[in-house]
Amino acid sequence: MQENQRKYIIHSLLAYSAVFFGYMAIYLIRKNFNIAAPYLKDIYHFSNGQIGLIAAAFTIPYGIGKFVIGFIADQTNAKKVVGILLLFGGIFNICLAYFLGGIWMMMLFWALNGFFQSAGGPASYATISRWFPQKVRGTALGFWNISHNIGGALAAAVALLGLSLFSGNVQGMFIFPGIIAIVISMYTIFVGYSKPEAAGLPSVEDHYKEAGEKGKNSQFENMPLTEILKKYVFNNKFVWLLCVSNIFVYVVRIGLDQWITIYLPSLGFTNKQAAWGFTCFEMAAIPGTFIWGFLSDLFKGRRAMVCIICFIPLAFIILIYSHITNLIGIYICLGLMGGLIFGPQLLIGVAIVDFVPKKAIATANGLTGTFGYLGGDLLAKVALGYMSDYFGWISVFTSMWIAIACGICFMAVIAKEENRRINVNAKILKRKEHEENKEFVLSSDLVESN
C-alpha cells in the first residue's frame, strides 16, 4: 500500500510539473506582445486602436481553439496536448519576428500563435483533475494557476533580455521567448502521464476513496462524450452562467494587463517603468491565486462566493488607480489588482469542474474560455483600445466598473446553487455516517451475544 502511495505521489507530481512549466512558458510567448507594444508604437507609429487590433487577432482563434482543442484533449492525452501547443506557439512567435511592421502579417502569425496556445489551460485542468481529489482541487489548481502569473511576470524580463541580446532589435522580444518555449515543450510532452490509469495506477476516486465523486462519474464511463456534452454541458444553465461571468472577468483582467504598458507612458513614465508595472500586476497574482483557491476549499467549494469577495475591493482599487500619478502608488495598485482579479479568473475554471462530469472537463473549461476571450478579451483589446483613443482613459475604467457590477450579479446566482449543493451533499454524508454507525453498533451487539 505504501509503495502504491509513493508511486502515486511521484507520478502525480511529474504530471503536475509538466503542465505547470508548460503553461508558464505559454505566457512567455503571449505576454511578450504587451511588453513589446510601446516599442512597436514608437518604431512603427501604431495607434492604440491598431495595437488592440493586432492583439485581438490572437483572441478570436484562441477563443475558438479553447473549445475545439479542449474537446480533443478530453479524448486524448491532455498533458501532451499542452506540450504540442507550446511547441507550435514558440515556432509562430519566431515567425512573427520577421514580419514586424506589416500589420496584416503580424495579425496572421499572432492569430496562429493564439490558436496553438488556446487549450493549454483546459488541458491542464483536465490533467490535474484526473490526478488530484475534489477536496484539494481548488488548492491544486490554485497553485498551478500561478504558473501563468510566473510566466507573465517573467515575460517582461525575458522580452527585455531578448531585446538586449539582439542589440536593441525588437525582433529579439519574440525570437528569444519562442526558443525558450520550444525547449520547455519537450519536457511537457515527454515527462509524466496524463492520468493515473496510464501509469498502471487506480483512478483518483478509487485511490482517495471518494465514493461521491466515483458515483458521480461512474455513470458516464461508457457514455459517449457527445452525449455527455449535450445533456450535462450544453443543457446546464450554470455552465452558461459561468461562461457569461467569464466575459466580465476578462474585460477587467485583460483591460488592466493589456493596457498597463500603454497607460503608464501616457502619464509620462518610461517604457521600462511600464514593463515593471506589468510585472507587479503579474507577480502579485502568484500568492493571490493560491490564497483564493485555498480559501475556496476552506469554504467547502463555495467558489462563486469567493469571487464576489474579490470583486468588491477590486472596484475601489481601480478607482484609485484611475486617479493616482505617483509611480510607487501605481505599482501598489497594480499589485493589489493583480492579486484580486486572478481570483475570479481561477475560480470560474475550478467551479466548472464541480458542475460537469470528469470526462467533459477540458471541453467545458474551454467553453468558458471561449466566452472569456471572444467576449471579454476582444472587448478589452479592441473596444477599450479605440475608446482610449477617442474618449480617454476614464471610459476604459468606467467599462471595468460596469463589468464588475455585472460579474457580482451573475456570481450571486451561482453562489446560491453552490451553497444548495454543498448543503445537500453534507446531509447525504451525515446520513451515510449515521447508517454506518448503526451497522457498527448492530454488528458489535451480535458479537457480544455470541
KOLKEBA-117440 format. One record per residue (C-alpha): residue number from 0; chain; x, y, z. Coordinates in steps of 0.1 Angstrom, whole numbers, plus 5000, padded with zeros to 4 digits. Layout:
     k   c     c1     c2     c3
   NUM   A      X      Y      Z
...
***
This chain:
     k   c     c1     c2     c3
     0   A   5000   5000   5000
     1   A   5028   5024   5009
     2   A   5046   5015   4977
     3   A   5014   5023   4957
     4   A   5011   5056   4975
     5   A   5047   5065   4968
     6   A   5042   5058   4931
     7   A   5010   5078   4931
     8   A   5027   5108   4946
     9   A   5057   5107   4923
    10   A   5036   5103   4891
    11   A   5011   5130   4901
    12   A   5039   5155   4908
    13   A   5056   5146   4874
    14   A   5023   5152   4856
    15   A   5017   5184   4876
    16   A   5052   5198   4869
    17   A   5048   5191   4832
    18   A   5016   5212   4828
    19   A   5029   5238   4853
    20   A   5061   5246   4834
    21   A   5043   5242   4801
    22   A   5016   5267   4809
    23   A   5042   5290   4824
    24   A   5061   5290   4791
    25   A   5029   5297   4772
    26   A   5027   5331   4789
    27   A   5063   5339   4779
    28   A   5051   5338   4742
    29   A   5018   5356   4749
    30   A   5026   5385   4772
    31   A   5058   5394   4753
    32   A   5035   5413   4729
    33   A   5023   5435   4758
    34   A   5059   5443   4767
    35   A   5068   5449   4730
    36   A   5037   5471   4724
    37   A   5052   5505   4734
    38   A   5083   5498   4712
    39   A   5061   5489   4683
    40   A   5042   5521   4687
    41   A   5075   5541   4688
    42   A   5091   5523   4658
    43   A   5061   5517   4635
    44   A   5038   5545   4647
    45   A   5009   5523   4656
    46   A   4979   5538   4674
    47   A   4963   5523   4705
    48   A   4935   5510   4683
    49   A   4959   5493   4659
    50   A   4978   5477   4688
    51   A   4945   5465   4701
    52   A   4936   5451   4666
    53   A   4968   5431   4664
    54   A   4963   5418   4699
    55   A   4927   5409   4690
    56   A   4939   5388   4661
    57   A   4952   5364   4688
    58   A   4919   5364   4706
    59   A   4894   5351   4680
    60   A   4913   5319   4671
    61   A   4923   5315   4707
    62   A   4887   5316   4719
    63   A   4876   5291   4692
    64   A   4905   5268   4698
    65   A   4898   5266   4736
    66   A   4866   5248   4728
    67   A   4877   5228   4697
    68   A   4911   5216   4711
    69   A   4896   5212   4746
    70   A   4872   5187   4731
    71   A   4901   5168   4716
    72   A   4920   5170   4749
    73   A   4891   5153   4767
    74   A   4895   5123   4743
    75   A   4933   5120   4742
    76   A   4965   5126   4762
    77   A   4957   5161   4777
    78   A   4992   5166   4791
    79   A   5008   5160   4757
    80   A   4983   5185   4741
    81   A   4998   5212   4764
    82   A   5033   5205   4751
    83   A   5024   5203   4714
    84   A   5005   5236   4716
    85   A   5035   5252   4733
    86   A   5058   5239   4706
    87   A   5038   5254   4678
    88   A   5033   5286   4697
    89   A   5071   5290   4700
    90   A   5075   5284   4663
    91   A   5049   5310   4653
    92   A   5064   5336   4677
    93   A   5097   5333   4659
    94   A   5080   5336   4625
    95   A   5062   5368   4637
    96   A   5095   5384   4645
    97   A   5104   5386   4608
    98   A   5072   5404   4598
    99   A   5071   5433   4623
   100   A   5057   5465   4609
   101   A   5034   5447   4585
   102   A   5001   5448   4603
   103   A   4983   5421   4583
   104   A   5012   5396   4585
   105   A   5016   5404   4622
   106   A   4979   5397   4627
   107   A   4982   5364   4608
   108   A   5011   5350   4628
   109   A   4997   5363   4661
   110   A   4964   5346   4652
   111   A   4982   5313   4646
   112   A   5000   5317   4678
   113   A   4967   5322   4696
   114   A   4951   5291   4681
   115   A   4980   5269   4691
   116   A   4981   5282   4726
   117   A   4943   5280   4731
   118   A   4937   5248   4750
   119   A   4967   5249   4773
   120   A   4945   5259   4802
   121   A   4916   5234   4796
   122   A   4941   5205   4790
   123   A   4960   5214   4822
   124   A   4927   5215   4842
   125   A   4918   5180   4828
   126   A   4952   5166   4837
   127   A   4952   5179   4873
   128   A   4916   5169   4879
   129   A   4925   5134   4869
   130   A   4953   5132   4895
   131   A   4941   5153   4924
   132   A   4909   5146   4945
   133   A   4880   5170   4948
   134   A   4888   5180   4984
   135   A   4921   5196   4974
   136   A   4913   5205   4938
   137   A   4909   5242   4945
   138   A   4943   5243   4962
   139   A   4960   5222   4935
   140   A   4945   5243   4906
   141   A   4952   5275   4926
   142   A   4989   5266   4928
   143   A   4990   5255   4892
   144   A   4974   5288   4882
   145   A   5004   5308   4895
   146   A   5023   5292   4866
   147   A   5009   5317   4842
   148   A   5015   5345   4866
   149   A   5051   5335   4869
   150   A   5052   5333   4831
   151   A   5035   5367   4828
   152   A   5059   5382   4853
   153   A   5089   5367   4836
   154   A   5077   5378   4802
   155   A   5089   5413   4809
   156   A   5124   5402   4819
   157   A   5126   5376   4791
   158   A   5114   5400   4764
   159   A   5137   5428   4776
   160   A   5166   5403   4777
   161   A   5157   5393   4741
   162   A   5158   5430   4732
   163   A   5193   5433   4747
   164   A   5206   5400   4731
   165   A   5195   5413   4697
   166   A   5213   5446   4702
   167   A   5181   5466   4708
   168   A   5162   5450   4678
   169   A   5126   5444   4688
   170   A   5126   5411   4669
   171   A   5145   5397   4699
   172   A   5114   5402   4721
   173   A   5097   5375   4700
   174   A   5126   5352   4690
   175   A   5142   5346   4724
   176   A   5109   5337   4742
   177   A   5100   5315   4713
   178   A   5132   5295   4717
   179   A   5126   5290   4754
   180   A   5091   5278   4747
   181   A   5103   5252   4723
   182   A   5128   5238   4748
   183   A   5102   5236   4776
   184   A   5077   5220   4753
   185   A   5099   5189   4751
   186   A   5097   5185   4789
   187   A   5059   5189   4789
   188   A   5054   5163   4761
   189   A   5077   5136   4774
   190   A   5076   5138   4812
   191   A   5047   5122   4832
   192   A   5014   5106   4824
   193   A   4981   5123   4816
   194   A   4961   5102   4841
   195   A   4968   5075   4868
   196   A   4954   5046   4847
   197   A   4981   5053   4820
   198   A   5007   5047   4847
   199   A   4991   5014   4859
   200   A   4975   5031   4889
   201   A   4939   5032   4902
   202   A   4917   5062   4893
   203   A   4919   5093   4916
   204   A   4884   5084   4930
   205   A   4895   5049   4939
   206   A   4929   5059   4953
   207   A   4915   5086   4976
   208   A   4882   5067   4983
   209   A   4860   5095   4971
   210   A   4827   5075   4968
   211   A   4807   5106   4960
   212   A   4830   5116   4931
   213   A   4832   5080   4919
   214   A   4794   5077   4919
   215   A   4790   5110   4901
   216   A   4815   5100   4873
   217   A   4809   5062   4871
   218   A   4776   5066   4853
   219   A   4794   5085   4825
   220   A   4822   5059   4819
   221   A   4805   5043   4789
   222   A   4786   5073   4777
   223   A   4799   5090   4745
   224   A   4814   5124   4751
   225   A   4790   5140   4726
   226   A   4760   5127   4746
   227   A   4776   5140   4779
   228   A   4781   5174   4763
   229   A   4746   5176   4751
   230   A   4729   5165   4784
   231   A   4753   5179   4811
   232   A   4772   5208   4795
   233   A   4750   5224   4768
   234   A   4718   5219   4788
   235   A   4733   5230   4821
   236   A   4723   5266   4828
   237   A   4750   5270   4854
   238   A   4777   5263   4828
   239   A   4762   5291   4807
   240   A   4761   5314   4837
   241   A   4798   5307   4844
   242   A   4806   5313   4807
   243   A   4789   5348   4807
   244   A   4805   5356   4841
   245   A   4839   5349   4825
   246   A   4832   5376   4799
   247   A   4830   5402   4827
   248   A   4862   5388   4844
   249   A   4881   5391   4812
   250   A   4870   5427   4804
   251   A   4886   5436   4837
   252   A   4916   5413   4837
   253   A   4927   5420   4801
   254   A   4915   5456   4803
   255   A   4942   5460   4830
   256   A   4971   5440   4818
   257   A   4968   5447   4781
   258   A   4970   5485   4786
   259   A   4994   5488   4815
   260   A   5024   5493   4791
   261   A   5004   5519   4772
   262   A   4986   5537   4800
   263   A   5017   5543   4821
   264   A   5037   5560   4793
   265   A   5006   5582   4787
   266   A   5012   5595   4823
   267   A   5048   5603   4815
   268   A   5066   5572   4826
   269   A   5092   5553   4805
   270   A   5086   5521   4786
   271   A   5108   5502   4811
   272   A   5089   5516   4841
   273   A   5057   5505   4824
   274   A   5071   5470   4818
   275   A   5079   5466   4856
   276   A   5044   5478   4864
   277   A   5032   5449   4843
   278   A   5055   5426   4864
   279   A   5040   5440   4896
   280   A   5005   5431   4883
   281   A   5015   5395   4874
   282   A   5038   5389   4905
   283   A   5011   5398   4930
   284   A   4987   5373   4914
   285   A   5011   5345   4924
   286   A   5002   5345   4961
   287   A   4967   5358   4953
   288   A   4956   5329   4931
   289   A   4969   5303   4956
   290   A   4952   5320   4985
   291   A   4918   5323   4967
   292   A   4920   5287   4956
   293   A   4928   5275   4992
   294   A   4901   5298   5006
   295   A   4875   5283   4983
   296   A   4885   5248   4996
   297   A   4883   5261   5031
   298   A   4847   5273   5023
   299   A   4839   5238   5012
   300   A   4838   5246   4974
   301   A   4820   5280   4976
   302   A   4839   5293   4946
   303   A   4814   5320   4935
   304   A   4812   5335   4969
   305   A   4850   5339   4970
   306   A   4848   5356   4935
   307   A   4824   5382   4950
   308   A   4848   5388   4978
   309   A   4875   5396   4952
   310   A   4853   5418   4931
   311   A   4842   5443   4958
   312   A   4876   5457   4968
   313   A   4888   5455   4932
   314   A   4863   5482   4921
   315   A   4877   5506   4948
   316   A   4913   5500   4939
   317   A   4906   5506   4902
   318   A   4891   5540   4912
   319   A   4924   5549   4930
   320   A   4945   5536   4900
   321   A   4925   5558   4876
   322   A   4935   5590   4896
   323   A   4969   5583   4910
   324   A   5001   5596   4893
   325   A   5028   5585   4917
   326   A   5048   5556   4904
   327   A   5051   5537   4937
   328   A   5014   5542   4943
   329   A   5006   5529   4908
   330   A   5028   5498   4914
   331   A   5010   5491   4947
   332   A   4976   5495   4930
   333   A   4987   5471   4902
   334   A   4999   5446   4927
   335   A   4966   5447   4946
   336   A   4945   5445   4914
   337   A   4966   5415   4901
   338   A   4961   5397   4934
   339   A   4923   5402   4933
   340   A   4913   5398   4896
   341   A   4931   5364   4892
   342   A   4909   5350   4920
   343   A   4877   5350   4898
   344   A   4898   5341   4868
   345   A   4910   5309   4885
   346   A   4878   5301   4904
   347   A   4854   5301   4874
   348   A   4876   5273   4859
   349   A   4875   5254   4893
   350   A   4838   5259   4896
   351   A   4831   5244   4862
   352   A   4848   5212   4873
   353   A   4822   5209   4901
   354   A   4793   5213   4876
   355   A   4802   5188   4849
   356   A   4813   5151   4846
   357   A   4851   5145   4847
   358   A   4851   5133   4811
   359   A   4840   5167   4799
   360   A   4862   5190   4820
   361   A   4885   5202   4792
   362   A   4856   5209   4768
   363   A   4835   5227   4795
   364   A   4865   5247   4807
   365   A   4874   5255   4771
   366   A   4838   5267   4766
   367   A   4841   5292   4795
   368   A   4874   5303   4779
   369   A   4858   5308   4745
   370   A   4833   5332   4761
   371   A   4860   5349   4781
   372   A   4882   5355   4750
   373   A   4856   5361   4722
   374   A   4836   5383   4746
   375   A   4857   5399   4773
   376   A   4892   5397   4758
   377   A   4880   5410   4725
   378   A   4862   5439   4741
   379   A   4891   5447   4763
   380   A   4916   5448   4734
   381   A   4896   5464   4705
   382   A   4868   5483   4721
   383   A   4888   5497   4751
   384   A   4917   5505   4728
   385   A   4896   5527   4705
   386   A   4877   5541   4735
   387   A   4910   5553   4750
   388   A   4919   5569   4716
   389   A   4886   5588   4713
   390   A   4872   5592   4748
   391   A   4902   5590   4771
   392   A   4911   5565   4798
   393   A   4882   5573   4821
   394   A   4859   5555   4796
   395   A   4881   5524   4800
   396   A   4879   5524   4838
   397   A   4841   5530   4836
   398   A   4837   5499   4814
   399   A   4856   5479   4841
   400   A   4833   5491   4869
   401   A   4802   5481   4848
   402   A   4818   5446   4842
   403   A   4825   5442   4879
   404   A   4789   5450   4888
   405   A   4776   5425   4862
   406   A   4800   5399   4875
   407   A   4788   5402   4911
   408   A   4752   5398   4899
   409   A   4759   5366   4880
   410   A   4782   5352   4907
   411   A   4754   5357   4933
   412   A   4732   5333   4913
   413   A   4759   5307   4910
   414   A   4768   5311   4947
   415   A   4732   5302   4957
   416   A   4734   5270   4937
   417   A   4768   5260   4951
   418   A   4755   5266   4986
   419   A   4725   5244   4979
   420   A   4747   5216   4965
   421   A   4771   5217   4994
   422   A   4743   5215   5019
   423   A   4726   5186   5001
   424   A   4760   5167   5000
   425   A   4766   5174   5037
   426   A   4732   5159   5045
   427   A   4738   5128   5024
   428   A   4772   5123   5040
   429   A   4757   5127   5075
   430   A   4730   5102   5067
   431   A   4756   5077   5054
   432   A   4778   5081   5085
   433   A   4747   5076   5107
   434   A   4738   5044   5088
   435   A   4774   5031   5091
   436   A   4774   5038   5128
   437   A   4741   5019   5132
   438   A   4756   4989   5113
   439   A   4787   4990   5135
   440   A   4765   4990   5167
   441   A   4744   4961   5154
   442   A   4775   4940   5145
   443   A   4790   4948   5179
   444   A   4758   4936   5196
   445   A   4759   4904   5176
   446   A   4795   4896   5186
   447   A   4787   4902   5222
   448   A   4756   4879   5221
   449   A   4777   4851   5205
***
